[in-house]
């Protein structure tokens, strides 16, 4: 039932405005409750009648007041975005929650749906709460809410559903990375969130992880834009860190190990994204004077030696800007020498193309050879080799197959694995 437009006065309210308050509307005492949400995700407000006896308990007993709120919240959720509050069900909760002996209240809460997160946020003893002794649990209740405490309790319940029980070091690692509550958040280093007595142990685990991935890097994968990281690099670093941490600390649960490897990989990915554009580790200057880059959608770009970036870096920037799910074929061509390579991202393969005969007035004839490619790292290696030494420099990176049927069989075998 929505709040009427009748004149109303607030009779009793607590310092936390979310806790239900008591109003007098047209001379009638009513409890005003914010619960559920409307179509705009804003809380809905409901009222229903109460008696002077109920008001006396609400005013005097914070624990009973909070228990009533916990029992009423599911009714607000059930009302949906525009339904009516089940007023009869709400009124039926008043005497059992506010006026019954503690043992009867405990029994009631074992039977009904309630929102325990509100009780935890307002200081309920979690152990007593989980044992069904709700009245005793509320002796520690406070008017102020600690939402972080409620969030952590909810996270622990989710873990318990998966059969995960955290030890002190597990919890310390999750707090250090900021993933105790939300495991999907980007991890950070938060030493102040860890108990100082536990922090040295946490830092030893972190040091083990750092040593395991020292020298490893996570590169960018321009096939998926300017900021996407190479999944294979990420997986390799994850495996290295997981293995080292599990061997050194076999008692850690999977959640704790994962949060450490996630931290290492996230930091490596951030370094890759923030690093200046480099020439893709080109140790030698390209022997090419000019190269043209094209894609499957008519995009074209020319690189000329002596510019601000090397050929490889310029090509991968072109790929990052143009690559898409419907644009996965890119070509690098040396028009002067009549040779080039074509990258087929959709098939993890590459073709090298050389002109074998070109007579005046006749169409040129080309030799096309194919090779399977192992991820973005394989592509980078082949692009570097081509821009340095042309198709001849690719000989050492075989095998190359000129028979299309043979190549397709090899690709199917690879994909089947």
N, C-alpha and C positions, 0 to 999 in steps of 0.2 A: 504494500500500500504506500503510495507516495505521500510526501508531506503536504498537508493542505495549506491553503493560502490564509487560513484563519490566523488571528493574532495569537502569538505564542510568546512565552517568557521562559528563559532558561532557569530552571529550579536548582539543578546541580550539574556541575561539569568538573572533570579532572584536568590537570595541567596538560596531559596529552590529549589533544583535540580529537584523536581518532577513537579513543575509548568512548563507548556510547554515553550520551548525556541524557538527563531527564528534563523534559520541558512541560509546561502547562499550556494546553491549547484549548480555548473555549471552556476553560475551567476544568479540563480533564488532564490528569497526569499521563504522560506518554514517554516511552523510551525512544530516543532518536538514534538510529544506527546507520552508519555509512558502510555499505557492503556491496559486493558484486560490482558490475561495471556496465555503463551504457554503450551505445554504438561507437562513441568517441573514446572509449576506454577510460572515461571519468567515473569515479565512484558514484553509485546511486545512494539515495538517502530514503530510509523507511522509518515509520513510527508505528507504535502499537501501544495499547493501554497497559498501565501498571497500577498497583495500589500503593497506599501510603506505607504499608508494611514492606513492600518491595523496595521503595525508596529509602526506607530507614536502613536496610541491609546494604544497599548500594552505597549509601553515604558513609557507612561505618566500616565496611569490610571490603577492602581493595581486592583481596583474593577472590571472594565470591563474585564481585563485579567483573573481574577479568574472566572468570570461569563462564559467566553468563555470556559475555562477548564471544568467547571461543565457541560456545555452543550455538550461537545465533549466526555466526558468519557463514556456515554452509547453507543456511536458508536464504541469505542474500545472494549467494552464488547461484542457487537453484532458480532464483527469480529471473536470471538471464538479463538481457539488455533492456527488456520492457515488460516483463511479466510482473505479477503482483506478489508481494511477500505473503507467504502462508502464515497469516496472522494467528490462526488457531494454533498452529504448531509453535509459533513464537511464544504466545501466552502460556501454552502448556509447559514450557520450560521454566517459567518464573518460580513457581513454588518448589519444584524438585531441586533447582540449582541454588536458590537463595534461602529457602526456609527449611530444607531437610537436614537431618544429621549428617556429619561428614561421611560416615560409612555408606549412606544411601547415595550421596553425591558421587562417591567413588564408583559405586555400582552403576549409576546412571551413565557416567562417562565411559564405562567399558562397553555400553550398549549403543551409544549414539555417535554420530559423526561430529567431530569438533576440529577446530583449527589450533593445533598445539603450538604452531610457530608463534602465535601471539603470546602464549603463556611463556614460552622460552624467552622471547624478546623482552618480556617484562620480569625476568629474573626467576622464573620457576626452577626448582631443583630438578634437573633433567633426570637424574637417577630415580627419584621418587615418582616423577611423572611417568617414566617408562614402566614402572612397577605398578601403575594404576592407583597410586595414593595421591590423587590430585589435590585434595584439600591441604594435606601436609606439605605438598610441593609448593603451594602458593604462599606459605608463610614467609618466604624470602622475596615476595613480589615487590616491585617498585612501580611508581607511576611512570617514570621515564623508561623509554624503550631502548634496548641495545639491538639494533637490527643485524649487526654483524654476528652477534651470538646466535640469532635465529637462523641466519643464512648458513653458518657453520654446522648447526644442528641438522638442518635439512640436508646439507651435503653429506654428513655422516650417515643419515638414514638412507640416502641413495647408495652410498658405498656398502652399507650393511645388506641392502637388497642384492648386491652383487657378491656378497660373501667376503667383503674386504674389511679387515680390522687393522687400523693403523697403530703401529708402535710409535714411541716418542720420536725416533729418528725419521720415520716416514712422515709424521706430521710436521716435523721441523723442516724437512726438505720442501714439502708442499707450501708451507708458509713462506719459506725463503724465496720461492719462485712466484708467489702470489696466486697459486693455483689450488689452495686449500678449499676454497668455496666453488670456484668455477674452473673446471679442468680445461676448458677450451680457450681461456684467455691467453694472450701472448705472455709468456713468462718473463719475469724481471728479477733482478737481484735486490732483495729486500731484507738485509741482515737485521734491521731493527724489528722486524716482525717475528723474529725467533727468540726464544728464551735464551738469555745470555749464557746460561750454563750449558745449553745444548749447541750453541753456535759453533764452537770449535769442531765438534763432530760433523756438523753439516758442512763446514768448510773443507774438511778432509775428503768428504765424498765429492764435493765440487772439484777439488784439486785432482782427484783420481780421474774424473771425467775430462778435465782440461788436458791432462797428460795423454789420455787415450786418443784425443783428436788433434793433438798438436801437429801442425803442418798440413792438416786437411783443410780443404776449403769447399764452400758451396758456391758454385758459379751461377750466373743467370742463364735462363733458357729463353733466348730471344724469339723462339718459335711461338711463345705464348705472351709476348709483350715485353715492355721495358723493365718490369720489376719482378717477373716470375722467376723463381729459383729452379735449379736443375733437381728434379725429383731423385735421380739416381745418386747425385752427390749427397742429398739429404739422407737418403736411405743408408748409404755407406757410412756416414758419420753417426747416424743413429745406432747402427749395428755395432760399430766400434765402441761407442760409449756404453751402450747397454751391456756388452760382453764384459768390459773392464769393470764396471760398477757391480754387476752381478757376481763376478768372481771375487771381488774384494769385500763385498757386503751381501752375502747370500741371504741374509735375514730380511732384506728390504722387500716390500710388496711391489707389484708391478706398477702401481700408480706412482710410487716414489721414484722408481727407476726411469719411468717414462718422462716425468717432469724434469729430471736432470738432463736427459738427452734432448728433450724439447728445448730447454734453455740453451744448450750448446749449439744446436742447429739454428735456432732463432737468431742468436748473436752472430753466427757465421753468415747467415742470410742478410742481416742488416749491414754487415761489413761489405758484402758484395753489392748491395743496392746503393750504398753511400760512396763507394769507391769511384774515383774519376774514371771516365772512359779511357781504356787502355787499348793498345794495339794487339790485344789478344796474344801477348807473350811472343810477339814477332822479334826474334833475336836478329834476324837479318832483313835488310831492306828488300822490298819486292823487286824482282827483276822486270816487272811489267811497267811500261810507261803509262798505260791507261787501261782501265777495265770498265765494262758496262754491267750493271746489275738490272735484272728484270724479274717480274713475277707473273703469275698467271692471270692477273687482272689488268694488265697493261701498264703497270707501274714501271718506271725506268729511272736509273740514276747512273751517273758517270763518275768514276774516281780517277784522279790524275795524280801521278807521283809528285811529291813536293807539297801536298796539302797538309792541313793540320793533323790528320789522322791517317794511319796506315790502311791498306786495302781491306784487311780482315775486319778491323774495327768498323770501318765505313759500311762494309757489307752487312755485318750483324746489326748495325743500327737500322739499316734499310729493312731487314727482316723484322725486327722488333716493331717498327712502325707499320708494316704492311701485312704481316702474317695474320691469318684468320682461319676459321674452320673451313671456309670455302676458298682459301688462297694459300695453298701449301706446296707450291712448286716455284722454286727460285733458281735463277741462272746467273752464273758469273761467266763473262765472255771476254776473251782477248780477240777483238775483231781483226787486229793487224796480223796476228799469227793464225787466225782461223781455228781457235780451240777454246774449249770452255768446259764447265761442269754444271750439271743440273741436279739440284737437291730435291728429293721427293719426300717431304716430311710425313706425308700420310702413309708411306710404305717403309719408312726407315731405310731408304736406299739412295744411291747416287749414281749418276751416269757421267762418264767423261766422253767428250765429243771432240774428235780431231778431224781436220780436213785432210783427206788422203789424195784428192785430185781436184784441181781447180783450173780449168782451161778457159781462156777468153771466149765468151759467147755461150758457154755451156754451164748448166747448173752444177754447183760443187757437189762432190760426193763425200760423205762423212763416215767415219768409223765410230760406232757407239758401243761402249762397254759399260757394264753394270757391276755394282758392288753393294753388298748389304752394309748397313751402318749401325753401330752400337751407340745409340743415344746422341745427345747434343755434343758430348765430348768427342765422339767419333767424327761428327760433322766438323767441329772446330779444327781437328787435326788435319783433315783432308783439305779444308779451305786454306789453312795456313800453307800446306805443301803446294797447292796450286798457285797461290798468289806469289810464292817465292820462286817456283821453278816451272810452272806450267804443267801440262799433262805428263811430261816426261818424269817429273818429280813424284808422280803418283804411282809409278811402277812398283816401288818398294812397299806400297800400301795395298797390295792385292789380297786375294785373287780378284781379277777382273774377268767378267764373262761377257762374251759378245753374242752368245746364243740366248735369245730371249726366253725360250722354253726352259733351258737349263737354269737360267736365273730365277724364273718363276717357281720352279721346283725347289730351289734352294730357299726361296723366301717362304714357301709354304712349310717346309721342314722347320725353318726357324720359328715361324709363328705357332706351329703345333707344339713346340717345346715350351 
